[in-house]
Amino acid sequence: MSLPFDTYLKSIQKNLQKGSERSHYPALKNLIDDPLHGIDAVIEEKGNKAGIPDFTVKRRELLVGYIEAKDVGIDLKQIEKTEQLQRYLEAFPNLVLTNYLEFRWYVEGKCRQTEVLADLSTNSGDGKLQIKNADKIAALLDQFLNYSGEIISKPEDLARQMARLTKAIRLATTTALDGEDNKGELHQLKQGFSEVLLPDLSDPDFADMYAQTISYGLFAARVGHAQNSGGETFTRRTAGTYIPATNPFLKRLFNTIVETDAVSKIDWAIDDLVLLLSQVDMGSILEDFGRRTRQEDPVVHFYETFLAAFNAALRKSRGVYYTPEPVVSFIVRSLDAILKEKFDLPLGLADNTRDPVTNKPRVQILDPATGTGTFLYEVVKQIYRNLEEMGMGNQWDSYVSENLLDRLFGFELLMAPYAIAHLKLGLQLQELGYKFKGKQRLGIYLTNTLDEALKKSEILFGQFVAQEANEASVIKRDTPVMVIVGNPPYSYQSTNTGDWISGLIRDYYQVDGLPLDERNPKGLQDDYVKFIRFGQWRIDRTGSGILAFITNHGYLDNPTFRGMRQSLDQTFDEIYIMDLHGNSKKKEVAPDGSPDKNVFDIQQGVAVAIMVKYPKEK
């Protein structure tokens, strides 16, 4: 690579008196541009784009990397410590930071090479900047321009790169929010999410949610594209057509955001992610994606890796931890056995009998914190096994349409796992032989389970969120759900403080009608306690059913929870507990003296609880 450093430094010298970093932009652009090889350093107009470095470098319209330029003489060591550059290093895998004389090249957030082209303090006698290390600067820029990034061959690789680009979208969203008034497109969309899902939604939290919406919308679209495109190129404009019809909410919302340029300031970040996904061999990445014989679920692993890389704090605050397959299998098989043996339903979870009064299915199943759909996925596997054992496997297509879609439900608050659950279950049903017809959708809804089931207003941009929450409210309030299963989040610092769930939880603050009189009853406000209370409330309304959760085991023996234990004992006829222990805070050990390891990657011990309430006549 031969760069015109003499010409470049003369231009820098000429503009030094102007005292502005932008006055040197043309010189830096001329240094980087290489028409022969299709290299183009695009100067970004910050008013039109949000959260982006000064230059986007492309090779024949394909993204190469970014350059952030500071004024001549600025100490780049100090710039490295700024919040802006830390965000850039997090979001952009191939970045050059320069003050026009010193160049620092960063790969995946780490400084790989630093070189100085000239030094202001060592001018020649005539005041001209003297070139030094020209070969090293040329090599640094050459490596920057030829950096091809990580080779993506596994779900973990894709998750890391998606996480990085999702951070770029989040950064752009945050920057755009700061730069628009309350009537801007992003603020309107944020208001929709705030009204319907999270009343105390902050700008950073919204930016997280919004970035995940786009990221997982594009991921879902790319998977659909890999299966159905017939060779058509994957682009931002066509992405919406490939989001599965089983997820109408994401399809409508995504089309509004992406296809209509609703928020043009972040288009560049979306396009970078589209480019990444278009270049990935999605077939090999998701090989065995929907095979029911696998022992590991790559989609769950993919999302867990993604969220840990994208926002570990969000993962912790929302209690996003994945239930090991043996635990899920045990709980689902237990539910199936109880339905067969205790409720006289020979088909267990596959039972399709209807209530003679309401004509609604008796065995309606809900996972109120469904995440990526792990429990519902196992439920579908069990139902399929039951049908095969009864010689009804060949009826799968009609069975799903007539007897499954209207009795299998999931609620989820986080956007990315919600999208993945739709994708995973849709593919599973198809893999087993079901063909989706018309406008059929999966009963997985984006909603806050712990909010009261009220109809939400359909405000601008929030209308799709509101419609989703309204449909979920019907299930929450009116559907006689009989089986509630899952792994609800554990969050001691619960943000679910609405009047409805707080009112229900008050039942746990008393024993024999008298107050607990605990000095610190805060443990009763943990999210897992609220989810147990929700399940108890729903089954109480149904009149009979089964609640099966794996949760924090603190409620089993902590004195603070004695009102909760009494309330559950009064509601349910039988309660089965399997304490899995694993509480590192209690320094629990196994019977043989070895460390008592947790089934999750957490310090708090856990337990499986299966609680059964029979019909009154039993």
DRENNUSE-494743 format. One record per residue (C-alpha): residue in three letters; x negated, y, z negated. Coordinates in pm, whole numbers, plus 50000, padded with zeros to 5 digits. Example, Ala and Ser with C-alpha at 12.3 -4.5 7.8 and 13.67 -1.06 7.14 Angstrom:
// DRENNUSE-494743
PT   residuo       X       Y       Z
PT       ALA   48770   49550   49220
PT       SER   48633   49894   49286
END
This chain:
// DRENNUSE-494743
PT   residuo       X       Y       Z
PT       MET   50000   50000   50000
PT       SER   49848   50332   50104
PT       LEU   49995   50634   49930
PT       PRO   49919   51003   50015
PT       PHE   49798   51100   49666
PT       ASP   49611   51411   49789
PT       THR   49927   51551   49944
PT       TYR   50129   51450   49638
PT       LEU   49897   51626   49390
PT       LYS   49882   51939   49604
PT       SER   50260   51956   49594
PT       ILE   50264   51904   49216
PT       GLN   49998   52176   49175
PT       LYS   50195   52417   49392
PT       ASN   50513   52371   49188
PT       LEU   50351   52376   48843
PT       GLN   50437   52743   48796
PT       LYS   50809   52673   48840
PT       GLY   50819   52489   48509
PT       SER   51094   52238   48588
PT       GLU   51077   51862   48627
PT       ARG   51333   51882   48910
PT       SER   51104   52106   49115
PT       HIS   50871   51804   49154
PT       TYR   51143   51564   49268
PT       PRO   51073   51606   49643
PT       ALA   50702   51534   49593
PT       LEU   50773   51215   49398
PT       LYS   51032   51108   49655
PT       ASN   50782   51157   49938
PT       LEU   50526   50954   49744
PT       ILE   50759   50658   49698
PT       ASP   50949   50664   50029
PT       ASP   50822   50418   50290
PT       PRO   51046   50423   50600
PT       LEU   50841   50150   50767
PT       HIS   50934   49903   50490
PT       GLY   51279   50050   50423
PT       ILE   51187   50198   50082
PT       ASP   51408   50491   49981
PT       ALA   51387   50676   49648
PT       VAL   51732   50831   49602
PT       ILE   51743   51143   49384
PT       GLU   52048   51105   49161
PT       GLU   52277   51401   49105
PT       LYS   52362   51358   48736
PT       GLY   52692   51543   48770
PT       ASN   52819   51271   49004
PT       LYS   52686   50969   48816
PT       ALA   52668   50891   48448
PT       GLY   52394   50728   48241
PT       ILE   52149   50680   48527
PT       PRO   51774   50761   48558
PT       ASP   51653   51034   48795
PT       PHE   51571   50806   49090
PT       THR   51727   50488   49222
PT       VAL   51480   50303   49445
PT       LYS   51619   50081   49719
PT       ARG   51477   49863   49992
PT       ARG   51711   49851   50290
PT       GLU   52008   49927   50061
PT       LEU   51910   49656   49811
PT       LEU   51827   49776   49461
PT       VAL   51459   49768   49362
PT       GLY   51449   49964   49036
PT       TYR   51467   50306   48872
PT       ILE   51234   50599   48795
PT       GLU   51281   50843   48509
PT       ALA   51080   51164   48554
PT       LYS   50983   51410   48282
PT       ASP   50807   51743   48326
PT       VAL   50433   51759   48389
PT       GLY   50236   51742   48065
PT       ILE   50516   51587   47858
PT       ASP   50382   51322   47616
PT       LEU   50532   50995   47741
PT       LYS   50453   50820   47410
PT       GLN   50705   51049   47244
PT       ILE   50956   51003   47528
PT       GLU   50934   50627   47473
PT       LYS   51077   50676   47123
PT       THR   51384   50872   47235
PT       GLU   51731   50722   47227
PT       GLN   51776   50793   47599
PT       LEU   51471   50593   47703
PT       GLN   51552   50309   47463
PT       ARG   51892   50281   47626
PT       TYR   51733   50287   47971
PT       LEU   51484   50015   47874
PT       GLU   51771   49804   47747
PT       ALA   51979   49851   48062
PT       PHE   51726   49858   48349
PT       PRO   51489   49564   48399
PT       ASN   51255   49744   48643
PT       LEU   51179   50102   48539
PT       VAL   50899   50355   48586
PT       LEU   50862   50647   48344
PT       THR   50644   50931   48467
PT       ASN   50546   51289   48400
PT       TYR   50420   51301   48761
PT       LEU   50060   51243   48654
PT       GLU   50096   50944   48422
PT       PHE   50299   50639   48527
PT       ARG   50436   50370   48294
PT       TRP   50597   50057   48440
PT       TYR   50843   49860   48227
PT       VAL   50979   49511   48297
PT       GLU   51266   49375   48086
PT       GLY   51216   49658   47838
PT       LYS   50843   49603   47783
PT       CYS   50559   49819   47913
PT       ARG   50364   49612   48161
PT       GLN   50116   49871   48290
PT       THR   50015   50233   48225
PT       GLU   49793   50439   48456
PT       VAL   49698   50808   48487
PT       LEU   49660   50963   48832
PT       ALA   49525   51299   48718
PT       ASP   49473   51492   48396
PT       LEU   49568   51857   48344
PT       SER   49276   51904   48106
PT       THR   49012   51797   48358
PT       ASN   49082   52024   48656
PT       SER   48798   52100   48893
PT       GLY   48634   52438   48893
PT       ASP   48885   52568   49147
PT       GLY   49177   52459   48927
PT       LYS   49277   52165   49144
PT       LEU   49401   51840   48995
PT       GLN   49141   51565   49044
PT       ILE   49250   51216   49146
PT       LYS   49137   50925   48932
PT       ASN   49255   50564   48923
PT       ALA   49423   50599   49263
PT       ASP   49386   50227   49331
PT       LYS   49537   50136   48995
PT       ILE   49832   50374   49045
PT       ALA   49886   50229   49393
PT       ALA   49883   49876   49247
PT       LEU   50129   49975   48971
PT       LEU   50375   50127   49218
PT       ASP   50327   49837   49457
PT       GLN   50421   49589   49183
PT       PHE   50717   49805   49083
PT       LEU   50842   49817   49443
PT       ASN   50794   49444   49495
PT       TYR   50938   49328   49164
PT       SER   51202   49067   49246
PT       GLY   51328   49003   48895
PT       GLU   51392   48680   48712
PT       ILE   51482   48380   48924
PT       ILE   51832   48283   48819
PT       SER   51886   47909   48817
PT       LYS   52066   47843   48486
PT       PRO   52367   47993   48306
PT       GLU   52131   48135   48042
PT       ASP   51938   48329   48308
PT       LEU   52257   48472   48453
PT       ALA   52388   48560   48105
PT       ARG   52074   48760   48025
PT       GLN   52083   48953   48351
PT       MET   52457   49013   48326
PT       ALA   52409   49136   47970
PT       ARG   52147   49385   48088
PT       LEU   52366   49520   48368
PT       THR   52669   49529   48138
PT       LYS   52461   49752   47912
PT       ALA   52402   49979   48210
PT       ILE   52779   49998   48266
PT       ARG   52830   50064   47894
PT       LEU   52569   50342   47902
PT       ALA   52729   50497   48209
PT       THR   53072   50477   48044
PT       THR   52950   50642   47723
PT       THR   52780   50918   47921
PT       ALA   53089   50975   48135
PT       LEU   53314   50991   47826
PT       ASP   53088   51258   47678
PT       GLY   53113   51458   47999
PT       GLU   53491   51461   48055
PT       ASP   53783   51612   47867
PT       ASN   54064   51418   47699
PT       LYS   54266   51413   48023
PT       GLY   53992   51235   48220
PT       GLU   54040   50886   48363
PT       LEU   53824   50712   48103
PT       HIS   53987   50890   47811
PT       GLN   54329   50792   47945
PT       LEU   54225   50430   47972
PT       LYS   54074   50440   47623
PT       GLN   54403   50576   47490
PT       GLY   54582   50278   47642
PT       PHE   54356   50027   47467
PT       SER   54376   50227   47145
PT       GLU   54757   50240   47138
PT       VAL   54803   49874   47218
PT       LEU   54510   49683   47071
PT       LEU   54279   49876   46839
PT       PRO   54417   50194   46679
PT       ASP   54077   50308   46548
PT       LEU   53891   50243   46874
PT       SER   53579   50461   46892
PT       ASP   53410   50577   47212
PT       PRO   53119   50330   47172
PT       ASP   53357   50041   47100
PT       PHE   53568   50131   47400
PT       ALA   53258   50151   47620
PT       ASP   53169   49797   47501
PT       MET   53516   49667   47583
PT       TYR   53532   49848   47915
PT       ALA   53190   49724   48025
PT       GLN   53288   49368   47939
PT       THR   53614   49406   48131
PT       ILE   53428   49497   48447
PT       SER   53147   49249   48391
PT       TYR   53370   48950   48330
PT       GLY   53620   49059   48589
PT       LEU   53338   49051   48842
PT       PHE   53212   48719   48705
PT       ALA   53557   48564   48736
PT       ALA   53588   48708   49085
PT       ARG   53248   48571   49187
PT       VAL   53344   48220   49070
PT       GLY   53667   48248   49269
PT       HIS   53471   48379   49567
PT       ALA   53231   48083   49552
PT       GLN   53527   47847   49578
PT       ASN   53750   48026   49827
PT       SER   53563   48288   50032
PT       GLY   53491   48085   50342
PT       GLY   53162   48269   50383
PT       GLU   53289   48625   50331
PT       THR   53038   48858   50164
PT       PHE   53104   48935   49798
PT       THR   53145   49311   49750
PT       ARG   53297   49548   49496
PT       ARG   53583   49624   49732
PT       THR   53681   49260   49783
PT       ALA   53610   49136   49430
PT       GLY   53963   49192   49300
PT       THR   54112   48953   49554
PT       TYR   53913   48665   49400
PT       ILE   54017   48708   49038
PT       PRO   54237   48405   48965
PT       ALA   54611   48470   48990
PT       THR   54644   48281   48661
PT       ASN   54521   48602   48496
PT       PRO   54752   48878   48626
PT       PHE   54649   49129   48360
PT       LEU   54283   49122   48452
PT       LYS   54368   49122   48822
PT       ARG   54587   49434   48797
PT       LEU   54362   49623   48561
PT       PHE   54047   49536   48750
PT       ASN   54195   49642   49083
PT       THR   54300   49975   48934
PT       ILE   53952   50037   48798
PT       VAL   53735   49908   49079
PT       GLU   53925   49930   49405
PT       THR   54069   50279   49358
PT       ASP   53751   50456   49241
PT       ALA   53934   50546   48922
PT       VAL   53604   50626   48755
PT       SER   53361   50714   49033
PT       LYS   53078   50815   48798
PT       ILE   53001   50453   48709
PT       ASP   53030   50305   49059
PT       TRP   52654   50271   49081
PT       ALA   52641   50045   48775
PT       ILE   52924   49827   48908
PT       ASP   52748   49797   49242
PT       ASP   52427   49678   49072
PT       LEU   52619   49397   48902
PT       VAL   52796   49305   49227
PT       LEU   52456   49282   49393
PT       LEU   52325   49048   49122
PT       LEU   52629   48822   49141
PT       SER   52630   48816   49521
PT       GLN   52272   48687   49526
PT       VAL   52331   48409   49272
PT       ASP   52400   48052   49383
PT       MET   52714   48026   49171
PT       GLY   52771   47666   49278
PT       SER   52450   47544   49116
PT       ILE   52487   47780   48819
PT       LEU   52828   47635   48734
PT       GLU   52767   47278   48842
PT       ASP   52991   47044   48646
PT       PHE   53182   47355   48528
PT       GLY   53519   47185   48509
PT       ARG   53425   46821   48460
PT       ARG   53622   46677   48171
PT       THR   53355   46411   48104
PT       ARG   53082   46658   48003
PT       GLN   52954   46678   47648
PT       GLU   52849   47044   47665
PT       ASP   53065   47330   47782
PT       PRO   52843   47561   47992
PT       VAL   53104   47837   47992
PT       VAL   53111   47864   47616
PT       HIS   52733   47846   47606
PT       PHE   52718   48107   47881
PT       TYR   52937   48354   47694
PT       GLU   52767   48300   47359
PT       THR   52429   48368   47523
PT       PHE   52572   48671   47700
PT       LEU   52727   48825   47387
PT       ALA   52416   48763   47177
PT       ALA   52212   48947   47442
PT       PHE   52470   49216   47512
PT       ASN   52580   49309   47160
PT       ALA   52483   49084   46870
PT       ALA   52644   49325   46622
PT       LEU   52980   49298   46803
PT       ARG   52948   48921   46793
PT       LYS   52899   48936   46417
PT       SER   53166   49199   46345
PT       ARG   53430   49008   46542
PT       GLY   53323   48672   46399
PT       VAL   53246   48523   46741
PT       TYR   53099   48182   46658
PT       TYR   53169   47871   46857
PT       THR   53312   47556   46709
PT       PRO   53102   47244   46775
PT       GLU   53275   46997   47006
PT       PRO   53300   46715   46747
PT       VAL   53487   46949   46510
PT       VAL   53725   47061   46784
PT       SER   53783   46702   46891
PT       PHE   53849   46590   46531
PT       ILE   54104   46865   46469
PT       VAL   54289   46811   46799
PT       ARG   54300   46432   46758
PT       SER   54428   46480   46401
PT       LEU   54708   46705   46527
PT       ASP   54799   46448   46790
PT       ALA   54806   46166   46531
PT       ILE   55021   46364   46286
PT       LEU   55277   46448   46557
PT       LYS   55298   46081   46655
PT       GLU   55304   45933   46307
PT       LYS   55471   46196   46090
PT       PHE   55703   46371   46336
PT       ASP   55807   46062   46535
PT       LEU   55684   46206   46867
PT       PRO   55530   45914   47064
PT       LEU   55359   46144   47316
PT       GLY   55204   46363   47042
PT       LEU   55071   46689   47184
PT       ALA   55206   46583   47525
PT       ASP   55564   46565   47393
PT       ASN   55801   46759   47618
PT       THR   56132   46711   47438
PT       ARG   56349   47020   47403
PT       ASP   56548   47154   47113
PT       PRO   56916   47074   47185
PT       VAL   57028   47418   47060
PT       THR   56767   47654   47211
PT       ASN   56653   47431   47501
PT       LYS   56296   47537   47417
PT       PRO   56014   47280   47389
PT       ARG   55970   47143   47039
PT       VAL   55591   47114   47050
PT       GLN   55475   47466   47131
PT       ILE   55104   47523   47068
PT       LEU   54923   47848   46985
PT       ASP   54558   47932   46923
PT       PRO   54583   48284   46774
PT       ALA   54207   48353   46806
PT       THR   54142   48157   47121
PT       GLY   53805   48300   47220
PT       THR   53691   48120   47533
PT       GLY   53970   47865   47499
PT       THR   53769   47584   47339
PT       PHE   54059   47442   47135
PT       LEU   54317   47478   47413
PT       TYR   54074   47309   47652
PT       GLU   54053   47011   47413
PT       VAL   54433   47013   47372
PT       VAL   54474   46983   47751
PT       LYS   54224   46694   47756
PT       GLN   54418   46516   47481
PT       ILE   54750   46570   47658
PT       TYR   54607   46427   47980
PT       ARG   54474   46122   47789
PT       ASN   54815   46067   47629
PT       LEU   54988   46075   47967
PT       GLU   54736   45832   48115
PT       GLU   54784   45593   47821
PT       MET   55160   45601   47888
PT       GLY   55102   45537   48261
PT       MET   55212   45890   48352
PT       GLY   54879   46030   48478
PT       ASN   55009   46045   48836
PT       GLN   55278   46292   48723
PT       TRP   55022   46556   48617
PT       ASP   55113   46817   48879
PT       SER   55483   46825   48797
PT       TYR   55417   46779   48424
PT       VAL   55198   47092   48401
PT       SER   55446   47304   48592
PT       GLU   55757   47187   48407
PT       ASN   55631   47082   48064
PT       LEU   55297   47242   47977
PT       LEU   55258   47601   48097
PT       ASP   55559   47717   47895
PT       ARG   55435   47572   47565
PT       LEU   55059   47637   47559
PT       PHE   54955   47981   47429
PT       GLY   54646   48170   47323
PT       PHE   54585   48519   47182
PT       GLU   54250   48696   47213
PT       LEU   54132   49048   47127
PT       LEU   53793   49058   47301
PT       MET   53801   49107   47676
PT       ALA   53517   48881   47787
PT       PRO   53621   48560   47611
PT       TYR   53981   48629   47719
PT       ALA   53871   48633   48083
PT       ILE   53657   48323   48039
PT       ALA   53941   48131   47871
PT       HIS   54164   48200   48173
PT       LEU   53890   48097   48411
PT       LYS   53798   47780   48223
PT       LEU   54150   47651   48162
PT       GLY   54262   47735   48515
PT       LEU   53972   47536   48658
PT       GLN   54034   47250   48414
PT       LEU   54398   47213   48517
PT       GLN   54298   47219   48883
PT       GLU   54018   46968   48825
PT       LEU   54270   46731   48669
PT       GLY   54489   46764   48977
PT       TYR   54720   47062   48923
PT       LYS   54791   47316   49199
PT       PHE   54898   47660   49077
PT       LYS   55206   47787   49258
PT       GLY   55328   48139   49323
PT       LYS   55296   48374   49028
PT       GLN   55244   48112   48758
PT       ARG   55010   48227   48486
PT       LEU   54840   48077   48183
PT       GLY   54990   48173   47847
PT       ILE   54671   48336   47722
PT       TYR   54725   48700   47631
PT       LEU   54504   48995   47547
PT       THR   54650   49106   47215
PT       ASN   54573   49161   46850
PT       THR   54733   48867   46667
PT       LEU   54736   49057   46339
PT       ASP   54941   49347   46476
PT       GLU   55317   49342   46428
PT       ALA   55508   49208   46728
PT       LEU   55653   49535   46858
PT       LYS   55704   49654   47215
PT       LYS   55423   49888   47316
PT       SER   55467   50200   47524
PT       GLU   55346   50171   47881
PT       ILE   55125   50479   47897
PT       LEU   54916   50578   48196
PT       PHE   54636   50329   48266
PT       GLY   54737   50141   47952
PT       GLN   55045   49995   48121
PT       PHE   54874   49666   48200
PT       VAL   54744   49636   47843
PT       ALA   55092   49719   47713
PT       GLN   55262   49463   47938
PT       GLU   55020   49197   47817
PT       ALA   55083   49285   47452
PT       ASN   55460   49293   47505
PT       GLU   55463   48941   47649
PT       ALA   55247   48824   47359
PT       SER   55489   48987   47114
PT       VAL   55773   48768   47241
PT       ILE   55568   48457   47161
PT       LYS   55454   48596   46827
PT       ARG   55802   48699   46715
PT       ASP   56057   48478   46892
PT       THR   55890   48156   47015
PT       PRO   55928   47868   46767
PT       VAL   55561   47772   46769
PT       MET   55514   47435   46598
PT       VAL   55136   47384   46620
PT       ILE   54880   47654   46533
PT       VAL   54517   47561   46581
PT       GLY   54179   47729   46605
PT       ASN   53873   47888   46454
PT       PRO   53975   48238   46343
PT       PRO   53707   48506   46293
PT       TYR   53540   48546   45955
PT       SER   53489   48913   45877
PT       TYR   53464   49030   45517
PT       GLN   53473   49391   45637
PT       SER   53803   49345   45820
PT       THR   53918   49619   46055
PT       ASN   54267   49467   46075
PT       THR   54435   49692   45819
PT       GLY   54776   49751   45979
PT       ASP   55086   49774   45760
PT       TRP   55239   49449   45886
PT       ILE   54954   49208   45808
PT       SER   54865   49402   45492
PT       GLY   55223   49352   45374
PT       LEU   55208   48978   45439
PT       ILE   54876   48947   45255
PT       ARG   55028   49105   44942
PT       ASP   55194   48767   44877
PT       TYR   54847   48633   44795
PT       TYR   54790   48894   44523
PT       GLN   55018   48724   44271
PT       VAL   55059   48393   44088
PT       ASP   55394   48288   43941
PT       GLY   55524   48634   44029
PT       LEU   55255   48811   43823
PT       PRO   54963   49019   43960
PT       LEU   54623   48853   43996
PT       ASP   54452   49131   43795
PT       GLU   54123   49065   43973
PT       ARG   53863   49342   43952
PT       ASN   53752   49287   44312
PT       PRO   54009   49098   44522
PT       LYS   53847   49215   44847
PT       GLY   53792   48858   44966
PT       LEU   54166   48837   45035
PT       GLN   54117   49098   45308
PT       ASP   53882   48876   45512
PT       ASP   54008   48820   45865
PT       TYR   54020   48442   45824
PT       VAL   54259   48483   45529
PT       LYS   54483   48707   45741
PT       PHE   54488   48451   46021
PT       ILE   54586   48176   45777
PT       ARG   54862   48405   45649
PT       PHE   54978   48468   46007
PT       GLY   54991   48093   46079
PT       GLN   55181   48031   45756
PT       TRP   55430   48309   45846
PT       ARG   55484   48176   46199
PT       ILE   55542   47814   46090
PT       ASP   55773   47936   45813
PT       ARG   55982   48110   46080
PT       THR   55980   47801   46301
PT       GLY   56092   47587   46007
PT       SER   55837   47310   46049
PT       GLY   55497   47252   46204
PT       ILE   55122   47212   46156
PT       LEU   54852   47470   46086
PT       ALA   54500   47341   46163
PT       PHE   54204   47577   46119
PT       ILE   53834   47561   46050
PT       THR   53746   47860   45832
PT       ASN   53525   47995   45556
PT       HIS   53567   47755   45260
PT       GLY   53567   48025   44992
PT       TYR   53943   48008   44941
PT       LEU   53924   47648   44815
PT       ASP   53783   47720   44469
PT       ASN   53725   48094   44426
PT       PRO   53953   48230   44148
PT       THR   54042   48532   44363
PT       PHE   54230   48299   44601
PT       ARG   54451   48122   44345
PT       GLY   54756   48319   44464
PT       MET   54679   48217   44821
PT       ARG   54645   47852   44719
PT       GLN   54980   47863   44536
PT       SER   55152   48029   44832
PT       LEU   55019   47767   45077
PT       ASP   55118   47487   44838
PT       GLN   55472   47624   44824
PT       THR   55503   47655   45203
PT       PHE   55351   47324   45317
PT       ASP   55450   46968   45222
PT       GLU   55105   46819   45282
PT       ILE   54762   46986   45292
PT       TYR   54453   46798   45409
PT       ILE   54111   46957   45342
PT       MET   53774   46848   45474
PT       ASP   53509   47066   45309
PT       LEU   53207   47071   45541
PT       HIS   53002   47273   45288
PT       GLY   52683   47421   45438
PT       ASN   52686   47727   45212
PT       SER   52328   47852   45198
PT       LYS   52431   48124   44949
PT       LYS   52527   47850   44701
PT       LYS   52211   47657   44791
PT       GLU   52422   47349   44856
PT       VAL   52235   47025   44922
PT       ALA   52347   46695   45072
PT       PRO   52394   46390   44844
PT       ASP   52049   46260   44939
PT       GLY   51889   46592   44839
PT       SER   51825   46718   45192
PT       PRO   51936   47068   45299
PT       ASP   52311   47088   45359
PT       LYS   52321   47239   45707
PT       ASN   52619   47432   45839
PT       VAL   52804   47331   46154
PT       PHE   52785   47700   46252
PT       ASP   52485   47931   46263
PT       ILE   52606   48119   45954
PT       GLN   52533   48125   45580
PT       GLN   52893   48083   45465
PT       GLY   53018   47728   45414
PT       VAL   53323   47611   45610
PT       ALA   53614   47373   45577
PT       VAL   53876   47214   45802
PT       ALA   54231   47255   45673
PT       ILE   54534   47079   45821
PT       MET   54862   47189   45662
PT       VAL   55193   47019   45746
PT       LYS   55547   47148   45693
PT       TYR   55825   46899   45772
PT       PRO   56180   46979   45882
PT       LYS   56409   47030   45581
PT       GLU   56597   46707   45642
PT       LYS   56277   46495   45622
END
